[in-house]
């Protein structure tokens, strides 16, 4: 099976270690979202350049290098800040990068939330549409406001991050109702990520997630739900293998369901065809796989 993980902060452990783990787990490709940690303001993510207006512009040097060196294994997305004064030119530059497959924006700070509710993210959506790039959006607590953007940009592929779950709900009590409501818009997909952290209280294999996953697939259809482990953030609940295997062995998924969820949906959304020849197995480096290696 062609497996594509749609979000990993692989710069945390380095390219070579990431490739070794991917080979061990049977993961063909990874979409990288380079992220080290927050700046003083949680809406200003690093690594980034600080712009004259105080906004941080995220960059991804490690992700871009990995995608250039291993184009069948890695591609990357780039986070876009809504208050970037050079947003249009920056996205045009990014769109020319061979490894870029998507844009991503987050709605965390008070100013961003206010702008999102008032249509202030229109320039990001418009630029993504202009360049034919899907847009991932993380908007916990404000998911219903995404409906206006879905209507305004019906020809743009929009993906809701992290099951659309609120970040502040007690584990297992987060609702997906707002995200499920957006399944009515055919240009909206859902990233099945952080489910183990937000939607589950059970230990591996997270049996309490099966009915929630079934409900999601029934609402969106298997062609609009894609898996992402985001394991460098969620490993307190599940390591990379557990994040994958509970879906590979889920009793509510057919073989076709697994094929779409674990790869085909992401391939279609990202316009990233699977390689004709699977990669050769690489030698494992046990002293690096644990995560101690610095970013390449």
Secondary structure as UniProt FT lines:
FT   STRAND          4..8
FT   HELIX           10..12
FT   HELIX           15..25
FT   STRAND          29..32
FT   STRAND          37..38
FT   TURN            42..43
FT   STRAND          45..46
FT   STRAND          48..50
FT   TURN            52..53
FT   STRAND          56..58
FT   HELIX           61..69
FT   TURN            71..73
FT   STRAND          74..79
FT   TURN            82..83
FT   TURN            85..86
FT   HELIX           87..95
FT   TURN            98..99
FT   STRAND          100..106
FT   HELIX           110..117
FT   TURN            118..121
FT   HELIX           122..130
FT   TURN            131..132
FT   STRAND          134..138
FT   TURN            140..141
FT   HELIX           143..145
FT   HELIX           146..152
FT   TURN            153..155
FT   STRAND          158..160
FT   HELIX           161..164
FT   TURN            167..168
FT   TURN            171..173
FT   HELIX           177..181
FT   HELIX           182..184
FT   TURN            186..187
FT   STRAND          188..192
FT   HELIX           195..198
FT   TURN            204..205
FT   HELIX           207..209
FT   HELIX           210..220
FT   HELIX           222..224
FT   STRAND          225..227
FT   HELIX           231..234
FT   TURN            235..237
FT   HELIX           240..248
FT   TURN            251..252
FT   HELIX           255..259
FT   HELIX           260..264
FT   HELIX           265..270
FT   HELIX           286..289
FT   TURN            290..292
//
